[in-house]
Amino acid sequence: EVDKITGLNIGADDYVTKPFTPMELMARVNSHLRRYRKFLEKLTPKENVAYLQGDNTLRQGLERMRAHGYTAVPVLEEDGSYLGSVSEGDFLWHIVEQNGKCGMKAQESGLIRDLVRPGWNPPVRVDAPLDALLQSALVQNFIPVVDDRGAFIGIVTRKDILQWAITRAGCPKSALS
């Protein structure tokens, strides 16, 4: 029993004790796969997400955010790993700290990676339990999703999570508009 509790407390999704039947094992695996498929259905894949590279200049970042109309975007390393996210406020505070050097030309020397705040808008792993995703959605408009190597694979938006929950609760479609 102690092993079971310890395993679950340190992050295991499930714990199977001996003896078990192949049918029980397959049922548990299928249960987890169903949960992850529902999660992945809400994932906006990387190729459909506006993101910045850590080595982009601040000017490039401002131009990209403006073009897409987003207030915050993920930032990736060159190898595709998630570095963090930046928001309009990060750009604003950078300009204030630069004594008001706010022209676009002045933003060509700084890098996006210098704006990333450690721990802000942390990612979840693709195999994270649903409750971790919901906890993140309480404080983040979008949740970056990474694979087991930390590579960015997409985002899940708070709006998509809420729509999923409302639909799952059986609310009529008119409640979604």
Helices and strands as residue ranges (DSSP letters): H 2-9, H 22-41, E 44-45, G 46-48, E 52-53, H 58-68, E 72-76, E 82-87, H 88-97, G 105-108, G 112-114, E 124-125, H 130-139, E 142-146, E 152-157, H 158-168, G 173-176
